Amino acid sequence: MRRIEDQSFLLLLLVVSIAFGWILEPFYGAILWATVAAVIFAPLNRKLLVRTGGRPGIAALVTVLIIIAMVILPLAMIAASLTQEASSLYAKVQSGEYDFARYVQRIFDALPAWATGLLDRFNLNNLPAVRDWLASGAMKGGQVLAPQALSIGMNTFDFMIGLGIMLYLLFFLLRDGKALAERIKGIVPLRADQKAALFGRFADVVRATVKGGILVAIAQGTLGGLAFWFLGIHAPLLWAVLMAFLSLLPAIGSGLVWVPVAIYLLASGAVWQGVALIVYGVLVIGLVDNLLRPFLIGKDAKLPDYVVLISTLGGIEVFGLNGFVIGPVIAAMFMVTWESFSASRQANDAGATS
């Protein structure tokens, strides 16, 4: 009977846990970002806790207000400007003012003889077909992305609800986060060393993903947007945001935006602008990732670039925009779990031989 009771209780525990996760699923994004913000701003909250004389409620409230002033309000202003630029760009594409086919044809016409011969060698000499294919792909991409940008205003109410939940939960995570973490550690049925490795790795990866990912993306997007604005390219803020998102992917990065623009500038006769953008992209935008990311991430939470790339792409594919945090975290948990398993097996084998 005792065994049946234990099994029944475990089944009940599993069912109610799944049910609880099910009812929280609509707000998993708010919960995720509240947890991320709590991990990132925990050092600030600890300093404010000392300044406020050990009053956790006041320290947590001040931390939330700082996050609103320094992060949320600037992002809201950028989002409003981005929506306007996206709407303007979409309208010009729809009206035919921006003709991607003409731009692609101009690049093909400016190709040197050796490039034309290389295309012939690989049976890519049907330039009109290639031009039409690229133009069609660009148009389809614009038709998909632009309505998404235009629909931001329609989802304002849902966004405000999620933001309110995130800030509300963030306050309690900052105020009671340490006690909550200790309770979770006590519940998890693992050895003390395994729990320490998992929880420590989780915090390291979250900090590394946000500091080494988001801050580098902001830096590269800002530098790229300033270059586009200086060169007079339309919608520099839109391109800056696109470069920032692509910067989250190591080994790919913002070059997917500024390299084609530089090629177009060279092909269209704006030689010095194209050369300047290439030099600026290589020496300034490209080096930001190599110099800033190792400084922000450090050595403890460093994942191989190929793991970060695959896990980030897979996370975005499965979880949407939230996946660029969830993907690397899952990858890190996978690696540390197997490392712990391997260490346990080696310890057991050493004990058996002795």
LINUR-V559178 format. One record per residue. N is the residue number from 0. RES is the residue in one letter. SS is DSSP state (h for helix, s for strand, l for the rest). Layout:
BEGIN
n->N res->RES ss->SS
n->N res->RES ss->SS
END
This chain:
BEGIN
n->0 res->M ss->l
n->1 res->R ss->h
n->2 res->R ss->h
n->3 res->I ss->h
n->4 res->E ss->h
n->5 res->D ss->h
n->6 res->Q ss->h
n->7 res->S ss->h
n->8 res->F ss->h
n->9 res->L ss->h
n->10 res->L ss->h
n->11 res->L ss->h
n->12 res->L ss->h
n->13 res->L ss->h
n->14 res->V ss->h
n->15 res->V ss->h
n->16 res->S ss->h
n->17 res->I ss->h
n->18 res->A ss->h
n->19 res->F ss->h
n->20 res->G ss->h
n->21 res->W ss->h
n->22 res->I ss->h
n->23 res->L ss->h
n->24 res->E ss->h
n->25 res->P ss->h
n->26 res->F ss->h
n->27 res->Y ss->h
n->28 res->G ss->h
n->29 res->A ss->h
n->30 res->I ss->h
n->31 res->L ss->h
n->32 res->W ss->h
n->33 res->A ss->h
n->34 res->T ss->h
n->35 res->V ss->h
n->36 res->A ss->h
n->37 res->A ss->h
n->38 res->V ss->h
n->39 res->I ss->h
n->40 res->F ss->l
n->41 res->A ss->h
n->42 res->P ss->h
n->43 res->L ss->h
n->44 res->N ss->h
n->45 res->R ss->h
n->46 res->K ss->h
n->47 res->L ss->h
n->48 res->L ss->h
n->49 res->V ss->h
n->50 res->R ss->h
n->51 res->T ss->l
n->52 res->G ss->l
n->53 res->G ss->l
n->54 res->R ss->l
n->55 res->P ss->h
n->56 res->G ss->h
n->57 res->I ss->h
n->58 res->A ss->h
n->59 res->A ss->h
n->60 res->L ss->h
n->61 res->V ss->h
n->62 res->T ss->h
n->63 res->V ss->h
n->64 res->L ss->h
n->65 res->I ss->h
n->66 res->I ss->h
n->67 res->I ss->h
n->68 res->A ss->h
n->69 res->M ss->h
n->70 res->V ss->h
n->71 res->I ss->h
n->72 res->L ss->h
n->73 res->P ss->h
n->74 res->L ss->h
n->75 res->A ss->h
n->76 res->M ss->h
n->77 res->I ss->h
n->78 res->A ss->h
n->79 res->A ss->h
n->80 res->S ss->h
n->81 res->L ss->h
n->82 res->T ss->h
n->83 res->Q ss->h
n->84 res->E ss->h
n->85 res->A ss->h
n->86 res->S ss->h
n->87 res->S ss->h
n->88 res->L ss->h
n->89 res->Y ss->h
n->90 res->A ss->h
n->91 res->K ss->h
n->92 res->V ss->h
n->93 res->Q ss->h
n->94 res->S ss->h
n->95 res->G ss->l
n->96 res->E ss->l
n->97 res->Y ss->l
n->98 res->D ss->l
n->99 res->F ss->h
n->100 res->A ss->h
n->101 res->R ss->h
n->102 res->Y ss->h
n->103 res->V ss->h
n->104 res->Q ss->h
n->105 res->R ss->h
n->106 res->I ss->h
n->107 res->F ss->h
n->108 res->D ss->h
n->109 res->A ss->l
n->110 res->L ss->l
n->111 res->P ss->l
n->112 res->A ss->h
n->113 res->W ss->h
n->114 res->A ss->h
n->115 res->T ss->h
n->116 res->G ss->h
n->117 res->L ss->h
n->118 res->L ss->h
n->119 res->D ss->h
n->120 res->R ss->h
n->121 res->F ss->l
n->122 res->N ss->l
n->123 res->L ss->l
n->124 res->N ss->l
n->125 res->N ss->l
n->126 res->L ss->h
n->127 res->P ss->h
n->128 res->A ss->h
n->129 res->V ss->h
n->130 res->R ss->h
n->131 res->D ss->h
n->132 res->W ss->h
n->133 res->L ss->h
n->134 res->A ss->h
n->135 res->S ss->h
n->136 res->G ss->h
n->137 res->A ss->h
n->138 res->M ss->h
n->139 res->K ss->h
n->140 res->G ss->h
n->141 res->G ss->h
n->142 res->Q ss->h
n->143 res->V ss->h
n->144 res->L ss->h
n->145 res->A ss->h
n->146 res->P ss->h
n->147 res->Q ss->h
n->148 res->A ss->h
n->149 res->L ss->h
n->150 res->S ss->l
n->151 res->I ss->l
n->152 res->G ss->h
n->153 res->M ss->h
n->154 res->N ss->h
n->155 res->T ss->h
n->156 res->F ss->h
n->157 res->D ss->h
n->158 res->F ss->h
n->159 res->M ss->h
n->160 res->I ss->h
n->161 res->G ss->h
n->162 res->L ss->h
n->163 res->G ss->h
n->164 res->I ss->h
n->165 res->M ss->h
n->166 res->L ss->h
n->167 res->Y ss->h
n->168 res->L ss->h
n->169 res->L ss->h
n->170 res->F ss->h
n->171 res->F ss->h
n->172 res->L ss->h
n->173 res->L ss->h
n->174 res->R ss->h
n->175 res->D ss->h
n->176 res->G ss->h
n->177 res->K ss->h
n->178 res->A ss->h
n->179 res->L ss->h
n->180 res->A ss->h
n->181 res->E ss->h
n->182 res->R ss->h
n->183 res->I ss->h
n->184 res->K ss->h
n->185 res->G ss->h
n->186 res->I ss->h
n->187 res->V ss->l
n->188 res->P ss->l
n->189 res->L ss->l
n->190 res->R ss->l
n->191 res->A ss->h
n->192 res->D ss->h
n->193 res->Q ss->h
n->194 res->K ss->h
n->195 res->A ss->h
n->196 res->A ss->h
n->197 res->L ss->h
n->198 res->F ss->h
n->199 res->G ss->h
n->200 res->R ss->h
n->201 res->F ss->h
n->202 res->A ss->h
n->203 res->D ss->h
n->204 res->V ss->h
n->205 res->V ss->h
n->206 res->R ss->h
n->207 res->A ss->h
n->208 res->T ss->h
n->209 res->V ss->h
n->210 res->K ss->h
n->211 res->G ss->h
n->212 res->G ss->h
n->213 res->I ss->h
n->214 res->L ss->h
n->215 res->V ss->h
n->216 res->A ss->h
n->217 res->I ss->h
n->218 res->A ss->h
n->219 res->Q ss->h
n->220 res->G ss->h
n->221 res->T ss->h
n->222 res->L ss->h
n->223 res->G ss->h
n->224 res->G ss->h
n->225 res->L ss->h
n->226 res->A ss->h
n->227 res->F ss->h
n->228 res->W ss->h
n->229 res->F ss->h
n->230 res->L ss->l
n->231 res->G ss->l
n->232 res->I ss->l
n->233 res->H ss->l
n->234 res->A ss->l
n->235 res->P ss->h
n->236 res->L ss->h
n->237 res->L ss->h
n->238 res->W ss->h
n->239 res->A ss->h
n->240 res->V ss->h
n->241 res->L ss->h
n->242 res->M ss->h
n->243 res->A ss->h
n->244 res->F ss->h
n->245 res->L ss->h
n->246 res->S ss->l
n->247 res->L ss->l
n->248 res->L ss->l
n->249 res->P ss->l
n->250 res->A ss->l
n->251 res->I ss->l
n->252 res->G ss->l
n->253 res->S ss->l
n->254 res->G ss->h
n->255 res->L ss->h
n->256 res->V ss->h
n->257 res->W ss->h
n->258 res->V ss->h
n->259 res->P ss->h
n->260 res->V ss->h
n->261 res->A ss->h
n->262 res->I ss->h
n->263 res->Y ss->h
n->264 res->L ss->h
n->265 res->L ss->h
n->266 res->A ss->h
n->267 res->S ss->l
n->268 res->G ss->l
n->269 res->A ss->l
n->270 res->V ss->h
n->271 res->W ss->h
n->272 res->Q ss->h
n->273 res->G ss->h
n->274 res->V ss->h
n->275 res->A ss->h
n->276 res->L ss->h
n->277 res->I ss->h
n->278 res->V ss->h
n->279 res->Y ss->h
n->280 res->G ss->h
n->281 res->V ss->h
n->282 res->L ss->h
n->283 res->V ss->h
n->284 res->I ss->h
n->285 res->G ss->h
n->286 res->L ss->h
n->287 res->V ss->h
n->288 res->D ss->h
n->289 res->N ss->h
n->290 res->L ss->h
n->291 res->L ss->h
n->292 res->R ss->h
n->293 res->P ss->h
n->294 res->F ss->h
n->295 res->L ss->h
n->296 res->I ss->h
n->297 res->G ss->l
n->298 res->K ss->l
n->299 res->D ss->l
n->300 res->A ss->l
n->301 res->K ss->l
n->302 res->L ss->l
n->303 res->P ss->l
n->304 res->D ss->h
n->305 res->Y ss->h
n->306 res->V ss->h
n->307 res->V ss->h
n->308 res->L ss->h
n->309 res->I ss->h
n->310 res->S ss->h
n->311 res->T ss->h
n->312 res->L ss->h
n->313 res->G ss->h
n->314 res->G ss->h
n->315 res->I ss->h
n->316 res->E ss->h
n->317 res->V ss->h
n->318 res->F ss->h
n->319 res->G ss->h
n->320 res->L ss->h
n->321 res->N ss->h
n->322 res->G ss->h
n->323 res->F ss->h
n->324 res->V ss->h
n->325 res->I ss->h
n->326 res->G ss->h
n->327 res->P ss->h
n->328 res->V ss->h
n->329 res->I ss->h
n->330 res->A ss->h
n->331 res->A ss->h
n->332 res->M ss->h
n->333 res->F ss->h
n->334 res->M ss->h
n->335 res->V ss->h
n->336 res->T ss->h
n->337 res->W ss->h
n->338 res->E ss->h
n->339 res->S ss->h
n->340 res->F ss->h
n->341 res->S ss->h
n->342 res->A ss->h
n->343 res->S ss->h
n->344 res->R ss->h
n->345 res->Q ss->h
n->346 res->A ss->h
n->347 res->N ss->h
n->348 res->D ss->h
n->349 res->A ss->h
n->350 res->G ss->h
n->351 res->A ss->h
n->352 res->T ss->h
n->353 res->S ss->l
END
